[in-house]
Amino acid sequence: MSGIINDFLRRCLKKVAGKVQPLTVVQGNEGGDMDSIVGCIYLAILFDKQPKFGFENPVPVLNFPKEDFGLRNDVAKLFTELGIDASLLMSVQRGQFADNFIDIAALNASVVLYDHNKLRENQSNLASRVVGVVDHHFDEQQYTDTAVKLRILRCVGSACTLITELYRECGEDVMCPTLLTAPIILDTVNFEPAQKKVTPEDIAAYEWLRVKESVEGTDAATLFAKLSKWKDDVLGLSVPEILRRDYKQFNFKARTKKGVMSTGTSSVPCTCKQLEGHFSVNMVVEEAAKYMEQHQLDVLVFTFSGKASGKHSREIAFCAKPDTMSVFASFVTEAPSGLSFTKITKCPTADGSYEYTSYSLSDPSISRKKLVPVLSEFLAEGTRSLL
């Protein structure tokens, strides 16, 4: 089954090399987790099989530099185990190397956004090219005039659940179903209700795919344990690599002189104490400050997810200049009812130009997906709700 997927990816490479017209780029989000990478492949394959969607010559692409694929240990190992050739993937973000880079504008390609519904800042010039959206995040109400062929935005645990529903509705066979199942299991934390991620749609998608798996299938608990172990194995990376392995950047409207808060968010799959203990707090702070300078950020937010005393935990850390940190001090002290922040660490850089403060969250279900719209609302209006 993996051979069919690899053959499709090879055909996509040839189409891009041959500058085939018209071309439709199906791109995942800049964080580039398993849900985003796997889903954009399956969505492009479905468009290729089903002309009714109206997306000609669909090709799946990464939305981060291709050389950073290996930082996503869970995805890299799953691809290897299932026989998916990651070298065939293409990216719309140029890294140190131009290997398999796609210039959307130069190719005059249309764009379908998958696992996000707003272009990143350095792609804003492509807005008129967006012809479709499939996503499970907060609806930014963008491209409503251009994305008319397909616009699916629903809050489910995994965006791959939406892909699975499309396959089921179209009566299409799913090649290598374990690959499509994996992000659903991982994103819903193996359907754990306490994490407040899983929906009935996620469970139905998993059950439908499980029937397709037949002999190759593994039970959800076993697959989740394996995927989690791979994903959480990040302490062999450097701090900058950990920061960029699942990174998203936002320009939030803010009640500041500049009117905008450039905010970087890094999802880190370990506890705050594990990261600080492994590298030292001072190193984390110094590297975070360098990262902020490189990306011209006003604030860098770490969202930690790991296990403390055998239980799932969520923590958050802010790194910013002292005057900006005062804004987030208000965010913490004015926490919504039912949520509390407990300070873990506070540390400045050696020269005092940046500060870093980390907190544990009383609710372990507060992920980056939930946090982003809350931060946006707070910075713009001074209010927010996690309900």
C-alpha positions in Angstrom: 0.0 0.0 0.0 2.9 2.4 0.8 4.1 1.8 -2.8 1.0 3.4 -4.2 1.5 6.5 -2.0 5.2 6.7 -3.1 4.2 6.4 -6.7 1.8 9.3 -6.3 4.5 11.5 -4.7 6.8 10.7 -7.6 4.2 11.8 -10.0 3.7 15.0 -8.1 7.5 15.7 -8.3 7.3 15.2 -12.1 4.4 17.5 -12.4 6.2 20.3 -10.6 9.4 19.7 -12.5 7.4 19.8 -15.7 5.6 23.0 -14.7 2.2 21.4 -15.4 -0.7 23.8 -15.6 -3.0 24.2 -13.8 -1.5 23.1 -10.5 -3.1 22.9 -7.1 -0.8 23.0 -4.0 -2.3 21.3 -0.9 -0.3 22.6 2.0 -0.3 21.8 5.7 0.4 24.3 8.5 3.8 25.7 9.5 3.9 23.7 12.7 4.1 20.6 10.5 3.0 17.9 13.0 1.9 14.4 12.0 -1.7 15.5 11.5 -0.6 18.2 9.1 1.9 16.2 7.1 -0.1 13.0 6.7 -3.4 14.8 6.1 -2.1 16.9 3.2 -0.9 13.8 1.4 -4.2 12.0 1.7 -6.2 15.1 0.8 -4.1 15.6 -2.4 -4.6 11.9 -3.3 -8.4 12.2 -2.8 -8.5 15.3 -5.1 -6.5 13.4 -7.7 -9.0 10.5 -7.6 -12.2 12.6 -7.4 -12.4 15.2 -10.2 -15.7 16.4 -8.7 -13.8 18.6 -6.2 -12.4 20.6 -9.2 -8.7 20.7 -8.0 -6.5 19.8 -11.0 -3.0 18.3 -10.6 -3.0 18.4 -6.7 0.4 18.1 -5.0 0.9 17.9 -1.2 3.5 20.1 0.3 5.2 20.8 3.6 5.0 24.3 5.0 8.3 24.3 6.8 11.9 23.8 5.4 12.3 20.2 4.2 15.5 19.7 6.1 13.5 20.0 9.3 11.4 16.9 8.6 13.8 14.8 10.7 13.1 16.9 13.8 9.6 15.4 13.8 10.8 12.1 15.2 7.3 10.5 15.3 6.5 11.3 11.7 10.0 10.2 10.5 9.8 6.9 12.2 6.3 6.2 11.2 7.1 6.8 7.6 10.1 4.5 7.8 8.1 1.8 9.5 5.4 1.9 6.9 7.7 2.4 3.9 6.8 6.0 3.0 9.7 7.7 1.2 10.0 11.1 2.9 12.6 12.2 0.3 9.7 12.5 -2.2 8.1 15.3 -0.2 8.1 18.9 -1.4 8.0 22.2 0.6 6.8 25.7 0.0 9.3 27.1 2.5 12.9 27.5 1.3 15.5 26.3 3.9 19.3 26.1 3.6 18.8 23.8 0.5 16.5 24.3 -2.5 15.8 20.5 -2.6 12.2 19.9 -3.7 11.3 23.6 -3.1 8.0 24.8 -4.7 7.6 28.5 -5.6 3.8 28.8 -5.7 3.7 32.2 -7.4 6.3 31.2 -10.1 4.3 28.1 -10.9 1.0 30.1 -10.9 -0.5 27.5 -8.6 -3.8 27.5 -6.7 -3.7 26.7 -2.9 -5.8 24.5 -0.7 -5.1 25.2 3.0 -5.2 22.1 5.2 -4.9 22.1 9.0 -4.9 25.9 9.0 -7.2 28.5 7.6 -5.0 31.6 7.5 -1.8 31.9 5.5 1.4 32.6 7.5 2.7 36.2 7.3 5.3 35.4 4.6 2.6 33.9 2.4 0.1 36.7 2.6 0.7 37.6 -1.1 -0.9 34.3 -2.0 -4.3 35.1 -0.6 -6.0 35.4 -4.0 -4.8 31.9 -4.8 -6.5 30.2 -1.9 -9.3 28.1 -3.4 -10.1 25.6 -0.6 -9.8 25.1 3.2 -10.0 22.0 5.3 -9.3 22.7 9.0 -10.2 22.0 12.6 -8.9 25.2 14.2 -10.6 28.5 15.2 -12.2 30.0 12.0 -10.2 33.2 11.0 -13.0 34.0 8.5 -10.4 34.4 5.6 -10.8 33.7 1.9 -14.5 33.4 2.0 -14.8 34.8 -1.6 -12.1 32.6 -3.1 -12.3 29.3 -1.2 -15.7 28.4 -2.6 -15.0 25.0 -4.1 -14.4 23.4 -0.7 -14.6 25.0 2.8 -14.7 22.6 5.7 -14.0 24.1 9.2 -15.1 22.0 12.2 -13.7 21.6 15.6 -12.7 17.9 15.8 -9.7 16.4 17.6 -7.7 15.7 14.4 -7.9 17.3 11.0 -7.3 13.8 9.6 -10.8 13.0 10.9 -12.2 15.4 8.3 -10.1 13.7 5.6 -11.4 10.3 6.7 -15.0 11.6 6.4 -14.3 12.8 2.9 -12.9 9.4 1.9 -16.0 7.7 3.4 -18.4 10.1 1.7 -16.7 9.5 -1.7 -16.6 5.8 -1.2 -12.8 5.8 -1.8 -10.4 3.2 -0.5 -7.8 4.3 2.0 -4.3 3.2 1.1 -2.1 2.3 4.1 -4.9 3.1 6.6 -2.6 2.8 9.6 -0.9 6.0 8.4 -4.2 8.0 8.4 -5.2 6.4 11.7 -2.0 7.5 13.5 -2.7 11.2 13.7 -6.2 10.7 14.9 -5.0 8.5 17.8 -2.2 10.9 18.6 -4.1 14.1 18.5 -7.0 12.8 20.6 -4.5 11.3 23.2 -5.9 7.9 22.4 -9.5 9.2 22.8 -8.9 10.2 26.4 -12.0 12.2 27.5 -10.1 14.1 30.2 -8.0 15.8 27.5 -11.2 17.4 26.0 -10.0 16.8 22.5 -11.9 13.8 21.2 -15.2 14.2 19.5 -17.7 11.6 18.3 -16.5 12.3 14.8 -12.9 11.3 15.7 -14.2 8.0 17.2 -16.3 7.2 14.1 -13.4 8.0 11.8 -11.1 5.7 13.8 -13.7 2.9 13.8 -14.2 3.2 10.0 -10.4 3.1 9.4 -9.9 0.2 11.8 -12.1 -2.0 9.6 -9.9 -1.1 6.6 -6.7 -2.0 8.4 -7.4 -5.8 8.6 -4.2 -7.7 9.2 -1.8 -4.7 9.3 -3.7 -3.0 12.0 -2.6 -2.5 15.6 -4.8 -1.7 18.5 -5.1 2.0 19.4 -3.4 1.7 22.8 -0.3 0.0 21.4 0.0 2.4 18.5 -0.5 5.4 20.8 2.2 4.3 23.1 4.6 3.8 20.3 3.8 7.2 18.6 4.0 9.0 22.0 7.4 7.6 22.8 8.7 8.7 19.4 7.1 12.2 19.6 8.3 12.8 23.2 11.9 11.9 22.4 13.1 15.5 21.8 15.8 16.0 24.4 18.4 14.7 21.9 17.8 17.8 19.9 19.3 21.3 20.6 17.1 24.0 22.1 16.8 25.9 18.7 15.8 22.6 17.1 13.2 22.0 19.8 11.8 25.5 19.3 11.4 25.1 15.5 10.2 21.5 15.3 6.6 22.5 15.9 6.6 26.3 15.6 3.8 28.7 14.6 4.0 32.5 14.3 1.1 35.0 14.7 0.7 38.7 14.4 -2.0 39.5 17.0 -3.8 42.9 17.2 -2.8 44.4 20.5 -3.5 47.4 22.7 0.0 48.6 22.4 1.7 51.5 20.6 2.7 49.3 17.7 -0.8 47.9 17.5 0.5 44.4 16.8 2.2 41.7 18.9 4.5 39.4 16.9 4.0 36.1 18.8 5.9 32.9 18.2 4.6 29.7 19.7 6.6 26.5 20.1 4.8 23.2 21.1 7.2 21.2 23.2 6.3 17.5 24.0 7.9 17.3 27.4 7.4 19.0 30.8 8.9 22.4 31.5 11.1 20.8 34.2 12.4 18.2 31.9 13.5 20.8 29.4 15.0 23.2 32.0 16.7 20.3 33.8 18.2 18.8 30.7 19.7 22.1 29.3 19.6 24.4 32.4 17.2 27.3 32.7 19.9 29.8 31.7 20.6 28.0 28.4 16.9 27.8 27.6 16.4 31.5 28.3 19.5 32.6 26.3 18.6 30.4 23.3 15.0 31.6 23.4 16.2 35.2 23.4 18.4 34.5 20.3 15.4 32.8 18.6 13.3 35.9 19.3 15.9 38.2 17.8 16.2 36.0 14.7 12.4 35.9 14.1 11.8 39.5 15.3 9.3 38.5 17.9 7.7 40.5 20.7 7.1 37.3 22.7 7.9 33.6 22.4 5.4 31.2 24.0 6.3 27.7 25.0 3.4 25.3 25.3 4.6 22.2 27.1 2.8 18.8 27.2 4.2 15.9 29.1 3.6 13.7 32.1 4.2 14.7 35.7 3.9 11.9 38.4 2.3 9.7 35.7 -0.4 12.2 34.8 -0.8 14.4 31.7 0.3 17.9 32.4 0.2 21.2 30.6 2.6 24.1 31.2 3.3 27.4 29.5 6.3 29.7 29.5 6.6 33.3 28.2 9.9 34.9 27.0 9.9 38.6 26.3 11.5 41.9 27.1 10.5 43.2 30.6 7.9 45.7 29.4 6.2 43.1 27.3 6.2 40.6 30.1 4.1 42.9 32.2 1.3 42.4 29.6 1.4 38.6 30.1 1.6 39.0 33.9 -2.0 40.5 33.5 -3.0 37.5 31.4 -1.9 35.2 34.1 -3.4 37.0 37.1 -6.7 37.5 35.4 -7.1 33.8 34.6 -10.6 32.7 33.7 -12.7 31.0 36.3 -11.6 27.3 36.7 -8.1 27.9 35.4 -5.1 28.7 37.5 -1.4 29.4 36.8 1.3 28.3 39.2 4.7 29.8 38.7 7.5 27.2 38.1 10.5 29.3 37.1 11.5 32.9 36.5 14.8 33.8 35.0 16.3 36.7 33.0 19.0 36.6 30.4 22.5 37.5 31.6 22.2 41.1 30.4 18.6 41.5 31.7 17.2 42.3 28.3 14.8 39.4 28.2 12.8 37.5 30.9 11.5 34.0 31.0 8.7 32.8 33.2 7.1 29.3 33.2 3.8 28.2 34.8 1.9 25.0 35.3 -1.7 25.0 34.2 -4.5 23.6 36.4 -6.3 22.2 33.3 -4.2 19.7 31.3 -6.5 20.1 28.3 -5.3 23.6 27.4 -3.4 23.0 24.2 -1.9 25.6 21.8 -5.0 25.1 19.6 -7.1 26.4 22.4 -4.6 29.0 23.7 -4.1 30.9 20.4 -7.6 32.4 20.1 -7.6 33.1 23.8 -4.3 35.1 23.5 -5.6 36.9 20.5 -8.8 38.0 22.3 -6.9 39.1 25.4 -4.3 41.2 23.5 -6.9 42.9 21.4 -9.6 43.4 23.9 -8.3 42.6 27.4 -10.8 39.8 27.8 -10.8 36.1 27.0 -12.6 32.9 27.7 -11.5 29.3 27.5 -15.1 28.0 27.3 
